Amino acid sequence: MTTNVRLVANSQFSALSDAAVDGIITIDAQGIITSFNRSAERLFRYRRAEVIGRNVSVLMPPEHAQNHDHYLQRHLRTGKARVIGTGREVEGRRKDGTRFPLYLSVGEFFIDGAVGFVGICHDLTLYHNAIRELVASEERYQDIVDSQDQFICRINRKRRLSFVNRAFATLLGKPQEDILGRTLQGAGLELAGDQARALRALFANPSDRSELTLVTRVPGERETRFVQWRFYKLKTTRHEVQGFGIDVSDRERALLEASYLESHDQLTGTLNTRAFQRAMRRQVNRQKHYAVMAFDFEGFTLVNQKYGHETGDAVLILAAQRLKTAILRPNLTSRFGADEFFVALSVLGSEDALNVARTVRDTLAQPYEVYDQVLHLSVSGGIALFPNDSDDIARLPDLAESALRDAKRQKRSLVVFDSEFHQELQRRLDIEQKLKAALHEGLLSLYLQPKYHLPDGQLSGFEVLLRWHDDQLGWISPGEFIPIAESSALGESLDRYVLSRALDYLATGPWPDIPELYVAVNITAEHFAQPQFADFIDAELAKRDLPGQRLHLEITEGVVMKRVPGVADNLKRLRERGLQVAIDDFGSGYSSLSYLKNLMVDELKIDKQFVDAIHTAQGITVMDSIIRIGRAFGLRITAEGIETPEQWHQLRMLGCDVGQGFLMQRPVPIDQAATVPSPFQPPYS
């Protein structure tokens, strides 16, 4: 619940509560009073400030108060409580210690996952006085009952009203004489079928101790009222039933409002996720074909960022209103995420589902005029069908969302569920969750691959590589989990994980006699572009008393070529601190050599595809050109993926500075790095 919505809801509840005739009290799961309306103040003769924050047992006689917390906790543990959702007559205790009868109705509610209880307290003092008067003197019956606020009636064996008091007639807005002789329904009360049957059963029951409690609706010109009745057989004649009713409209409206809030999205009025799925399960059992569709707006986050969340909320409200009119057949709508809407309905088949989805997509994609702005938003959609895609209706929303992601991947506006893509998506989501856990638990392993000076074979440094073995998924390639990390905001965490352990190794490793030895770490684009990145690197080096020359950073061409704000500043600041920066996999991406003169980098790492090609004349020419251009800009040249002696010797002849690859050494666990050969001399082919 957003803050604004919560404030509005709280203020509406306070206004409604203070306008109520009956006392309304709310408590939390510990029995602590959280609200206390004006009628409750009059009823219990406490000021609101005197009871807020105290246990509700202060309002009970001692013999009941001592057991209240036990009953409450038992209900929270077991869900069993006779009083929840019903009403009964109890005794209340005022501030001065006096006791009085009241009718207590208790309801349960949930706000933001927290349980609470609302109690409606109706003073029965006058009611009890009336009953005593009735027992004492039947002659005064009419005068007494007509003076009561309670609604009193009698029903004869023909189910006709034989007596009503003035309050009952006022409730229906009719003279008493016009009501007598009618049935309850004929007089204006609404009884459901099961309620009418229960009333007939009361007459048929031979026991004179039988009672019936029910709530009836009483439609009126201005508003619908709710009356809770207690019907029982008269002891003087078993052929008549006496009814006493109290107005519980405040309670019923509060419960209806709570029920609405529990099942609907408060911003758009569409069903929330749980209510949508419940309603969908009820519907699909009666349908041969059923479709669930997921839609969202492209770039909706930018709307919130540029125009503010109030504008974004206005768009969502308009979108929900459009959904109500876009489909001319029964359907369910729900808002699942920030800007994600779901639609569920019966269809004739896949083509019918596509036609409906196109209508919804086109309707949602119409311009939005909000706060003097006209916003044009693209809409993507995914469709899942029952039983084609799954005979488990509960899975359809997930499958529709999978189709929506597929639509975004393909840059299409509508896509029907594809099981192969869904399996890929499920694996991605599985890897994402397991990767979060692996980072938290330190389960990723660092491997080092040595880099050698090609002219003399001396060890130059190490490239840090990440390896991950999961108990369920087995070995997962960095080529698979690193892109997932970058797309799920885990890239920075991955970088920090690697940097911390690599620098620890440098500071404490077995290379004290080679102070120029360095480690090279790949940095994700998002992390490198952050304004505080250079400060973070400074702090990590200072923490271990390491000079900047011991750390090389590797970034892809795309990081530099896209000119993301913050990249150029970080490049400048890092180089000023003695760090060296390399362009990784050069030639596999943008390869725009014209930009090299503007790049503040120190090294080009030539992609393996060019190394593989140097057994041909054309490959040698291309490699020679790259090395010459790099040297012209004063850059060190490193070749990746050297696997044969021929490649080593050819690269050295072309003037390449540094090389790495399986020929020299496969990556080794970080604790085995001291075993790599140094210097390295390849055999002649």
N, C-alpha and C positions, 0 to 999 in steps of 0.2 A: 504494500500500500504506500503510495507516495505521500509525502508530508502534507501537501495541500489537501489531498483527498481525505487523509486521516483527520485533519483539523476540521474540515467541513462535516465529516461524519460525526465527530465528537460534539460539535456545536449543535448539529441537528438533534442528536440524542439528548443533549442537555435541555434543549428547548422543549422537546417532546416530553421528557421526563418531568420537568417542572410544571408543565401544563396539566399533567395527569391528576385526576382526583385521588387515585389510590397511591399508597406509598410504593415507591420503586427503589429497590436497593440492589446494587451489584457487588459481588465479592470475587476475589481471585481464588486460585486453587488451594491457598492456605486458609481460606475463610476470612481473609482480611477485607474489610469494607472499602470499596473503591469509589462508590458514588452513593448519594443519599438525597433524594429529591425533597422538595418543600413539603409535600403531603406526608412523607415519612417523618419529617421534623415535627409536624403537628400530631402525628399518630403516636410517636414514641416520646415526644417532648424533649428530645435532644436537639441541639444545634448541629448542623452538618459538620462543623469543624471539630465537635466533640467526639465524633464517631469515626470519621475517615481515618484509616490506618489502624483501627482497633478490630479485634475479632468479633464477628457477627454474634457470637454467643452472648455478648453484653445485652442483647435485645431479647434474651430468652430467660425463662425461669431456671433456677439453678439445676433442677433435676433433668432438664433437657439440655442445658448448656454444656454440662460435663460430658455428654455423649456426642455432641455435634461434630467435633473434629474427627472423631473415630469414624462416624458415618460418612463424612466427606472423603476421607482418605480411602475408605473401603470402596466407595464409588469410583474414585480415580484409578484404583488398582483393578477393579473387576468390571466396572461399567454397570453395576447393579445398584439401583437406588429406586425405591418405590415412589419417592416424591418428585424425581426429575421428570418433567414433561407432564405432570398432573397437578392437581390441587387438593388441599385438604384443610380441615379446620384445626388450628393450633392456638396456643396461648402465647401472647406477647408480654413483654415486661417493659414498663415505662421507666424513665429516668428516676422517678420517685419510688420505684419498686412495686407500684400497683400493677396488677395483671388485667389483661383484657382479651376477649376472644377475637380472632381474626382469621380470615380465609387466605391461605398462602398458596400461591402458584409459583412454581420454580421452573425455570428454563436454563438450558446450557448453551453457551456460545463459544466461538473460537475467533480470536483476532490475532493475526500474524503467528498462528500456531500455538498461542497460549490459550488455555481453557479458563473460562469464567462462568459465573452463574448470576442470573437475574431473578429476583424475587418480587412478586407483586403482592402487596399486603392490603387486604380490604377489611376495614373495621366492621366486625359483626356484633358490636355492642347493641346497636339498635335492633338488629335482627334477633338477637337472643332475648332482648326485652320483649320484642313482639311475640316471640314464641311463648314466652312465659305468660304474657297477657292472653294469648289464644287459649292456652291450657286453663288458665284461671277463669276466663269468662268468654264463652262462645258468643254472648250477645254483643260484646264489644268488638267482635272479629272484623267486621267491615270497616269500622272507623280506624282500627289499629292498622290493618294491612294497607289501607289507603294512605296512611301517613308515612309509610316506609319507602325508602329508596329502592329496596329489592322488588323484583318483579315476582308476583305471586299469582298462581292460577290453579284451577282444578279441572281435571279431565274426567268425563264420565265413561261408562262402559262402552258407549258408542264412539269413543275417541273424540268427543265434542267438548268444547270448553264450557264448563258450567259456572265458573267464577273466574274473574280477573280483577286485580286491584287497579287503582288509578295509575300507578307507575307503569304497569303493563300496557294499559291503553295509551298512555302518553308515548311509550316506546314505539308503538305501532302508528301513532298519529290518528287514532280513531276513537270514537266514543265507546264506552264500555258496552253499551247495549248492542252496538254493531258487531262486536267481537263474539259475544256469547252465542253458542250454538254452532260455531265454526270449528273446523279442525285447526291444529297448529299451523299447518301449511296454508290452509284457507285464510287464516287470520293474517298471514304475512311472514311467518318464520320459514326459513329454508332448512329442511331436514334432508340429509343424504339418505340413500336407500337403506344403508345398514343402521342408521339412527332410527328410522321409522320402524324397522323390524325389531330393534331392541326395545322400543317403547311398547310395541304390541306384545312382546315376550314378557314385559313387566306385568301387564294385565293378566297374562295367562299363568304366571307363576303363583302357586297357591300360598307361598309364604308371605306374611305381612311384614317381613323384615327386608325384603328385596329393595334395592335402590338402583338408580341409573343416573350416571353423570355424563353429560354431553354438552358440547358447545355448538350453538346454532348461529347462523348468519341472519341478520335482520336488515334487509336493504331499505334505505331511506332516500329521500329526495336529495339530501346533501351528502350523506355518507352512509356507509354500511357499518352497522354496529354488530358487536359480537357479545353473546350472552351465554354464560355458563350456568347450566341448569342442574338441579338435584331433584330428581323425581322419586317419590316413594309412595307406597300404598297407605291410605288412611286407616288407622286402627279401628275407627268407628264404623267404617264401611269399606269392604274390600273391593267394592265396585267403582271406587274413584281413586284417582292418583293425584297427589298434591305435588305442585312444582314450585320451587324457589329458584329464582335466577338473579345473578349479579352481572353487572356490566364489566366485561373483561376486554373491552375494545383496545385499551392501551397495551395490555399484555399481548393480545393477538397481533396487533400492528407491529409491536416490537419483535415478536417472533417471526412474522412475515418478512420484516426488514432484515432480520438476522439471517433468515433462510435465503433471501435474495442475495445478500452480500456473500454468503457462503458458496453460492453457485454461480455468481456472475462476476465478470471483470468490471471493476468499479469505474474505469475510465470510459469504456466503450459500450457497456451494457450487454456485450456478448457473453456466452457461457464461458466459465473458466475451464481449465483442462479437465478436472475431475468430473464436473457436471456434463461436459461434452462427451466424455467417454462413457459415462453411465447412460446418457440418453441414446448414444449411438448403439450400444449393446441392446437396448430395448427395441430399437427400430429394426436392426438388421435381421432379427429373427423372423420378421414378417416379410422380408424382401428377398427376391431372387438374385438381383444384382445391386451392388451398393458401391459408392465411390466416396473416397476421402481425398480432398484437395488441399494443398498447402500453398499459400501465396505470401510473398513479401516484396518490399520496395527496394530497389537498387539505390544504394547511397543514402539511405534514410538517416544514418548517423550524421552525415554532413548537414542535413536539414536542422537537426538539433544543435550542431556546432555553430552554424551560421546564423540561424534565426532564433534559436533558443528552444527549450523544451516545451514552452507554452504553445509555440507554433506547431511543433511536432505532435503534441497531444491533440491539437485541433484537427490536424490531418488525419490522425487515427480515428477520431470521433466521426469525421465525415466519411471515412472509408467504411466504418461499421454501418453507418446509415445507408450507404450505397449497397452494401451486401444484402440488406433487408429487402431491397427492391429489385436487385439484379436477377434473382432466380424466382421464376413464377411457378414454384411448386414447393411442397413442404421440405424444409431443410434445417440443418443445425449449423450455427456459426460460432466460432470461438476465437479468442485472441490468445495464442500460445506464448509468444515472445514479445519483444519490444515492438516490432513492426510485422509480426507474422500472424496471419489469419488462416484458420482452417474452416473448410466447408464440408459437410457430410450430407449425402442425400441418396435416395433410390434412383437408379438409372436403368435404361433399357439395355445398355451394353457399353463397350469401350468408346464407340463413336459418339454415342449420346453424352457420355462423360466428357469427351473432348469438346463437344459443342458448348456444354455448360461452362467448362473451364475457360473457354475462349471468351464467353460472355462476361464472366467474372473478371478475367484479366483486363478486358477492354474497358469495363466499367471502372475498375480501380485505377486504371492508367489515365483517366480523364484529368485535366488540370484541376488543381485545388486552389481556390481563392480564399485565403485566410489572412486576416490582419493586413489588408491592402497589398498582399503578395500573391502572385500567381505562380504556383509551383508545378513543374512538370516532372513527374516521377515515373520511371520504368518499373514494370512489375514482372516478376518471374513466378512460375507456378509448377507444381509437381502433382501427379495424380497416381493414386493407388486404388486398385479395384478388388472387390470381394465378389466371388471367391477366386478370381483369376490369379491375383498376386499372393493371397493368403486366405485360408478359411478361418483364421483367427482374427476376429474383428479388432481385438485390442492392439494388434500389430499395425493396423492400417495407418494410423497417424505417423508412426516412425517410417513406414515405407513411403508415405507421401512426402515426408521431409527429406528422405533420401533422394527421391525424384527431383525435389526442389534444388537440392545441392547439385545434382547432375545437370539440371538446366543451367545453373550458374556456371558450372565447369565448361559446358558446351556453348555458353553465351547464347542460349535459346530462351524464349519466353515461356515455353511449355514443354514438359517432358513427362512421359508415362514411365512408371517404375520399371527399372531394369535390374534384374537380380544380380548380374555380374558386377555392375557398379556398386550395388548395395553391399556385396561381399567385400569389395575393395574399401568402401567407406567404413564398414564395421571394423575392418582390420586397422584402418587409420585411427579410428576412435579408440580401439583397443591399445594400439601402440602409444597413442597420446596419453592415456591414463596410466599405462605401465611406465612410460617414460617419466612422468611426474613422480611416481613412487620411486623409480630408480635414482633420480636426482636427489630426492629427499634422503634416501637410504644409502647413497654413495655406492651404487651397484655398477656404475659405468667404469670401464677400465681404460687407462691411458696406455697407448703404445707409442713408441718412438721409431722413426725411420731416419737413419743417418743421411747427411748430405755431405758430399766430398768435393774438394777442389779438384777439378779435372786435370789441371796441369801437373800436380804432384801427388794426387791421391790422398792428401791429408784430410782428416775429419774437420768439417767446417761447423756443423751444428746438427740439430735434429728438427724434423717436423713432427709436431704432436698430432697423433691420430686417436680417434675415439672408437672404442669397441664395446659392444653390448651383447650380453647373452642373457636371455630371459628363460626362466625355468619352463614356461609353457610355450613360448614362441621360438625358442632356440636362438641361434645367432641372427641378429638383425643388422642388415647392412647400413652403414652411415648414409649411403645414398638414399635410403628409405626413411630413416628416423630423423635425420637432420632437417630435410624440408618440412616434415610434419612439425618439428619443434619450432621452426621459423614461422609457420602459418598459424600456430596456436599460442603465440606469445611466450614460448619457452626458449627462444633463441638466446636471450640475454642470460637466462639461468644456465644454459649449456656453456656459454662462453665463460662465465664466472667459475663454473665447476672445473673446466679445463685449465684456465689461467691459474687458479689457486694451486692446483696440484702440480702443474708444470713448473711454476716458480718455486714451489717448495722443493722440488727435485733439484733445480739449479742451485738453490741456496745450500742444500745439504748433501748433494750428490757426490759421486766419486771423481770429480773433475777439477780439483783445486788448482792443478798445475796448468790448466788451459783457461785462463780468465776470459779469453775472447769467445769461448764456446757459447753458443746461443740456442734457444729453442724458438721455433716458429709456430705460431698459433693462428688458426683460422678464426676470423671474427665475423659474425653475422651482420648483414647490412643494417638491420634495425638498431642493433646495439652500437655499431660504429658511428651512426648518425646522431646519437644522443649527445646533447651539449656537455654533459658531465662525464663523457667517456674518458677523455684525456686525464681528468682529475682522478678517476677511478684507477687508471693504469699507474699514475704517479704514486697513489697510496699503496697499491699492491707491491710495487718495487721498493718503496721506502720501508714498508713493513718487514722486508727481508734483507734490507741493506744491499740491494742489487742495482748496478748501473743500468741505464737504459739500453746500452749496447748489447746486453745479454738477452733481450727480448725482441724478436721480429714478429710483426703482425702481417697476416696475409688476408687480403680482401679480394673479392671478385671484381671484374671489370665493371659490372653493373653498378656497384656501389659508387664508383667515381663518375661513370659516364652519365648517370641520371642526375648528377649534381644535387643530391639531396642536401637541404640546409643542414649545416653542422659538420658535414664531411670534410670540406676544405679547411675549416678552422681546426678540426681535430688533427688532420694531416700535418698542418703547420706546427701545432703545439707539440705533437709527438716527435716530429723530427728535431725540433729545438731541444728536446730532452735526450736526444741521442738514439731514439728508437728508429729502426728501419722498417719500412712498409713495402710489401711486395704485392704485385698484381698476380693473383693465382689463376691458373688455367688460361694464360694469355692465348688468344686466338680462337677460343671456343665460344666467345660471346660477341661483343660489339666489334672488337678488332679494328677500331678506328684509329690508325696510327697518327692521324693529324692531331689527336688530343694529347699525344704523349708529351709534347713540349710543355703542356700546361699542368701535367700531373706532378704532384709533389710526392713521388714515390722513389724507391731506391732499387727495386729489383723487378724483373719480369720473369715469371715462371712459365715456360713454354709448355703448352698442353701436350699430353702424350701422343695425340694423333699425329703431330708433326714429327715427333721422335720416331714413331713407327714407320714414317714414310721416307726416312733418309737413306734407305737402300736403293732408292730410285734417283735418277738425275734431277727430276723435277722437285722431289722432296728435299734434296740437298740444296737446290737453288732457293727454295722457299725458306728453309732453315737459315741459310747464309744471309738472306735478306733481313729476316727478323733480328738476327744477332747484330748485323751491321747497323740497323736502325736503332736498336736498343743502345748500342755503344755510342752512337751519335748523340744520344740524349744523356749519356753518362750513367746508364743503368747497368747493374750487374745482371747477368743472364744465367738462369737456372733451368736445366732440362729435367722434366719429370718422366718417370716410366722407362728408364734405361734397363733393358733386359738382356742385351747381347754385348759381347766385347766389340763387335763391329760398330755398334751405336756409340759406345764410349769413345773409341778412337776417332770416329768421324766427327763427333761433337767437339772433342778436344782440338782437332785440326781446324775446325771452323771458328775456334776462339771462344767456345762456351765456357763460362766460369765455373759453374757448380752443377753437379748432377746427383740424382737420387733414383733408386729403382731396385728391382729384385736382383739384378746382376750383383750389386754390391751387398745389399742386405734387405731382407724382408722386414717389415715392422716387427719390433719385439716389445714385450711387456716392459714398462718403464723400469722395473727393478732388474732387468737384464741388459739394460743399455750399455753397461760397462764392458760387455762381452763383444761388442761389435768390432770388426777389424779396423785398425788405424795404424799406418796408412793402408790404403787399398790400391792394389795394382791388378788390373784385369789381365787374363792371359791373352796372348795374341791369337787371332783366329787363323 
